[in-house]
Amino acid sequence: MSHCCASWSVMSPMARHPAILLDTETTGLDTRKDEVIELGMVKFDYLPDSRIVGIRGTFSAFNEPSARIPPEVTALTGITDEMVAGHQIDEATVTAFVDDAVIVIAHNSGFDRKFAERYWPIFERKAWGCSATEIEWRKHGFEGSRLGYLLNGAGFFHQAHRAVDDCHALLEILALELPTTGTSALAALLERARKRTMRVWAEQSPFDLKDALKRRGYRWSDGSDGRPRSWYLDVDESRVEDEITFLKCEIYLRDVEPRLQSLTAFDRFSIRA
């Protein structure tokens, strides 16, 4: 584990640690071309046992994109061209709000981190966690990992698809005690986020076995962002040998040495990964 990860993991028993919940609303789903129209953040404190003990502050701001907001985005979010007109999100203000946070959490960090890093470099230096993918929600009795499902399962209701409202809703979810462990959802997320994972690339795998890879959880990279044009899967370090065995016996039918990429919370979900 890198020295950054190590320092993040070692905490004073009585210390409060600031974290950021983040959500973006954007003009579309292309993390390289579409634009942020709203940024919402909630800064909160947690103790080493992962209990959430208070909110430090909130941040909410609009950003005017270079083109009109698509009608389907306005229909989903309620954000209009008139609402964002003349607004720009100040980088120095974002940096000051985020600077002392030990981790940034989003409910789809694979999406939000890429947008955040494009606009505000401070996010490249932060550890990130994903509350959608780094907690096994179904194992804990929830119907799925979508924020709406989690809120319904916990008896909450909120105004969806407005950035800071989603952050407040997520804070309630992370404070929940999981019935299977007796600890908070935040504790489960932090435990997972602190672990190193390995990305296994199934390069030049047979096309007719793509469905087998998809069933296994592999995702497709089209190569347009500089990464390999290949199927890939992120696994815990302890599962790497099992994954190589699967590729050897089920996909390639021969010995293989797949490309392996080590990831920590400091580069996981980033466009740099």
C-alpha positions as CSV (number, residue, x, y, z in Angstrom):
1,M,0.0,0.0,0.0
2,S,1.3,3.5,-0.9
3,H,2.4,5.9,1.9
4,C,-0.7,8.0,1.1
5,C,-3.0,5.0,1.7
6,A,-1.1,4.1,4.8
7,S,-1.5,7.5,6.3
8,W,-5.1,7.6,5.5
9,S,-5.7,4.2,7.3
10,V,-3.9,5.2,10.6
11,M,-6.2,7.3,12.7
12,S,-6.0,8.7,16.3
13,P,-8.6,6.9,18.4
14,M,-10.5,10.2,19.3
15,A,-9.9,12.1,16.1
16,R,-12.7,13.3,13.8
17,H,-12.0,12.9,10.2
18,P,-13.6,15.1,7.5
19,A,-15.1,13.5,4.4
20,I,-16.9,14.8,1.4
21,L,-20.1,13.5,-0.3
22,L,-20.2,14.7,-3.9
23,D,-22.7,14.7,-6.7
24,T,-22.7,16.3,-10.1
25,E,-25.4,17.1,-12.5
26,T,-24.2,17.2,-16.1
27,T,-25.4,17.8,-19.7
28,G,-24.9,14.1,-20.6
29,L,-23.1,10.8,-19.8
30,D,-19.9,11.4,-21.8
31,T,-17.3,12.1,-19.1
32,R,-14.9,13.5,-21.6
33,K,-17.2,15.9,-23.5
34,D,-20.3,16.7,-21.6
35,E,-20.3,19.5,-19.0
36,V,-21.1,20.0,-15.3
37,I,-24.2,22.1,-14.7
38,E,-24.4,21.7,-10.9
39,L,-22.0,20.6,-8.2
40,G,-23.2,19.6,-4.7
41,M,-21.1,18.6,-1.7
42,V,-21.7,17.8,1.9
43,K,-18.7,17.8,4.3
44,F,-19.2,15.6,7.4
45,D,-17.1,14.2,10.2
46,Y,-16.6,10.6,11.2
47,L,-14.8,8.8,13.9
48,P,-12.3,6.0,13.5
49,D,-15.1,3.5,14.2
50,S,-16.9,5.1,11.2
51,R,-19.7,6.7,13.1
52,I,-20.9,9.9,11.5
53,V,-20.8,12.6,14.1
54,G,-21.8,15.8,12.3
55,I,-22.0,18.0,9.2
56,R,-19.3,20.6,8.7
57,G,-20.9,22.4,5.8
58,T,-22.5,22.2,2.4
59,F,-21.6,23.5,-1.1
60,S,-24.0,24.0,-3.9
61,A,-23.4,25.9,-7.2
62,F,-24.5,26.0,-10.8
63,N,-22.2,26.1,-13.8
64,E,-23.3,27.5,-17.2
65,P,-22.3,25.1,-20.0
66,S,-21.1,26.2,-23.4
67,A,-24.3,25.0,-25.1
68,R,-27.9,24.8,-24.1
69,I,-28.9,22.1,-21.6
70,P,-30.6,19.2,-23.4
71,P,-34.3,19.0,-22.8
72,E,-34.1,15.5,-21.4
73,V,-31.6,16.7,-18.8
74,T,-33.9,19.6,-17.8
75,A,-36.8,17.1,-17.5
76,L,-34.7,14.8,-15.3
77,T,-33.0,17.4,-13.0
78,G,-35.3,20.4,-13.2
79,I,-32.3,22.6,-14.1
80,T,-32.9,25.1,-16.8
81,D,-30.7,27.3,-18.9
82,E,-32.1,30.3,-17.0
83,M,-31.0,28.8,-13.7
84,V,-27.4,28.4,-14.7
85,A,-27.0,31.5,-16.8
86,G,-24.0,33.6,-15.8
87,H,-22.9,31.0,-13.2
88,Q,-19.4,29.6,-13.0
89,I,-18.0,27.4,-10.2
90,D,-15.0,29.0,-8.6
91,E,-12.0,26.6,-8.4
92,A,-10.5,28.3,-5.4
93,T,-13.8,27.9,-3.4
94,V,-14.0,24.2,-4.3
95,T,-10.4,23.6,-3.4
96,A,-10.8,25.3,0.0
97,F,-13.9,23.3,0.8
98,V,-12.4,19.9,-0.2
99,D,-8.7,20.4,0.9
100,D,-8.8,18.8,4.3
101,A,-11.1,15.9,3.4
102,V,-9.5,12.4,3.8
103,I,-11.9,10.8,1.3
104,V,-14.4,11.9,-1.3
105,I,-17.5,9.6,-1.7
106,A,-20.0,9.6,-4.6
107,H,-22.8,7.2,-5.4
108,N,-21.3,6.6,-8.8
109,S,-17.6,7.5,-8.5
110,G,-16.8,6.0,-11.8
111,F,-18.9,8.9,-13.3
112,D,-18.5,11.7,-10.8
113,R,-14.8,11.5,-10.2
114,K,-14.0,11.8,-13.9
115,F,-16.0,15.0,-14.2
116,A,-14.7,16.4,-10.9
117,E,-11.1,15.9,-12.0
118,R,-11.7,17.6,-15.4
119,Y,-12.9,20.7,-13.6
120,W,-11.1,20.9,-10.3
121,P,-7.6,19.3,-10.0
122,I,-7.9,19.0,-6.2
123,F,-9.9,15.8,-6.7
124,E,-6.9,14.1,-8.4
125,R,-5.1,14.1,-5.1
126,K,-7.9,12.7,-3.0
127,A,-8.8,9.1,-2.0
128,W,-12.3,8.2,-3.4
129,G,-14.9,5.7,-2.4
130,C,-18.1,4.6,-4.2
131,S,-21.2,4.0,-2.2
132,A,-22.9,2.2,-5.1
133,T,-20.1,-0.4,-5.9
134,E,-18.1,-0.7,-2.7
135,I,-20.9,-1.8,-0.4
136,E,-22.6,-5.2,-1.2
137,W,-26.1,-3.8,-0.8
138,R,-28.0,-7.0,-1.8
139,K,-26.0,-9.0,0.7
140,H,-27.3,-6.6,3.4
141,G,-30.9,-7.0,2.4
142,F,-31.5,-4.2,-0.1
143,E,-33.1,-4.7,-3.5
144,G,-30.3,-2.9,-5.4
145,S,-27.6,-0.3,-5.2
146,R,-29.5,2.6,-6.8
147,L,-30.0,5.5,-4.4
148,G,-33.7,5.4,-4.8
149,Y,-33.9,1.7,-3.9
150,L,-31.7,2.3,-0.8
151,L,-33.8,5.2,0.3
152,N,-37.0,3.3,-0.1
153,G,-35.6,0.3,1.7
154,A,-34.7,2.6,4.6
155,G,-38.0,4.4,4.6
156,F,-36.7,7.7,3.3
157,F,-37.9,10.0,0.4
158,H,-36.0,12.9,-1.2
159,Q,-35.9,15.2,-4.2
160,A,-33.9,13.2,-6.7
161,H,-31.4,14.5,-9.3
162,R,-30.5,17.7,-7.5
163,A,-26.9,17.5,-6.5
164,V,-26.8,18.6,-2.8
165,D,-30.1,16.9,-2.1
166,D,-28.6,13.6,-3.3
167,C,-25.7,14.2,-1.0
168,H,-27.9,14.7,2.0
169,A,-29.8,11.6,1.1
170,L,-26.6,9.6,0.8
171,L,-25.4,10.8,4.2
172,E,-28.6,9.2,5.7
173,I,-27.9,6.0,3.9
174,L,-24.2,5.8,5.0
175,A,-25.3,6.4,8.6
176,L,-27.5,3.3,8.5
177,E,-26.6,0.3,10.7
178,L,-26.4,-2.7,8.4
179,P,-28.4,-5.6,9.9
180,T,-25.9,-8.2,8.8
181,T,-22.9,-6.6,10.6
182,G,-24.2,-4.2,13.2
183,T,-21.9,-1.5,11.8
184,S,-22.6,1.5,9.6
185,A,-22.8,1.4,5.8
186,L,-19.9,3.9,6.0
187,A,-17.8,1.4,7.8
188,A,-18.4,-1.2,5.1
189,L,-17.5,1.4,2.4
190,L,-14.3,2.5,4.1
191,E,-13.1,-1.0,4.7
192,R,-13.5,-1.8,1.0
193,A,-12.0,1.5,-0.2
194,R,-8.8,1.1,1.9
195,K,-8.0,-2.2,0.1
196,R,-5.8,-2.4,-2.9
197,T,-7.6,-4.0,-5.9
198,M,-6.3,-5.4,-9.2
199,R,-7.6,-4.8,-12.6
200,V,-7.4,-7.9,-14.8
201,W,-7.4,-7.2,-18.6
202,A,-8.7,-10.0,-20.8
203,E,-7.0,-8.6,-23.9
204,Q,-7.6,-10.3,-27.3
205,S,-10.2,-12.7,-25.8
206,P,-12.3,-14.6,-28.3
207,F,-15.3,-12.5,-29.4
208,D,-17.7,-15.4,-29.1
209,L,-17.0,-15.6,-25.4
210,K,-17.9,-12.0,-24.6
211,D,-21.1,-13.1,-22.9
212,A,-19.2,-15.4,-20.6
213,L,-17.0,-12.4,-19.6
214,K,-20.0,-10.2,-19.1
215,R,-21.7,-12.8,-16.8
216,R,-18.5,-12.8,-14.8
217,G,-18.7,-9.1,-14.4
218,Y,-16.2,-7.9,-17.0
219,R,-16.7,-4.5,-18.5
220,W,-15.7,-3.3,-21.9
221,S,-13.1,-0.5,-22.6
222,D,-13.3,0.7,-26.2
223,G,-9.8,2.1,-26.1
224,S,-10.8,5.7,-26.9
225,D,-9.5,7.0,-23.7
226,G,-6.0,5.5,-24.0
227,R,-6.7,2.4,-22.1
228,P,-6.5,-1.1,-23.8
229,R,-9.4,-2.0,-26.1
230,S,-10.4,-5.0,-24.0
231,W,-12.7,-6.5,-21.4
232,Y,-11.5,-5.9,-17.8
233,L,-12.5,-6.8,-14.2
234,D,-11.5,-5.2,-10.9
235,V,-11.0,-7.8,-8.1
236,D,-9.5,-8.0,-4.6
237,E,-5.9,-9.0,-4.5
238,S,-6.8,-12.3,-3.0
239,R,-8.9,-13.2,-6.1
240,V,-6.3,-12.6,-8.8
241,E,-5.2,-16.2,-9.1
242,D,-8.8,-17.4,-9.3
243,E,-9.4,-14.9,-12.1
244,I,-6.3,-16.0,-14.0
245,T,-7.5,-19.6,-13.6
246,F,-10.9,-18.7,-15.0
247,L,-9.4,-17.0,-18.0
248,K,-7.0,-19.9,-18.6
249,C,-9.7,-22.6,-18.4
250,E,-12.8,-20.9,-19.7
251,I,-11.7,-18.2,-22.1
252,Y,-8.3,-18.7,-23.6
253,L,-7.9,-22.5,-23.1
254,R,-4.2,-22.1,-22.5
255,D,-1.8,-20.6,-20.1
256,V,-2.1,-16.8,-19.9
257,E,-0.4,-13.9,-18.1
258,P,-3.0,-11.2,-18.4
259,R,-2.1,-7.5,-17.9
260,L,-2.6,-6.6,-14.2
261,Q,-3.1,-3.1,-12.9
262,S,-2.9,-2.2,-9.2
263,L,-5.4,0.3,-8.0
264,T,-5.9,2.1,-4.7
265,A,-8.5,4.7,-3.6
266,F,-6.2,7.4,-4.9
267,D,-6.5,6.3,-8.5
268,R,-9.6,4.0,-8.5
269,F,-12.5,5.5,-10.6
270,S,-10.1,8.1,-12.1
271,I,-9.7,8.8,-15.8
272,R,-6.0,8.2,-15.0
273,A,-6.8,4.6,-14.2
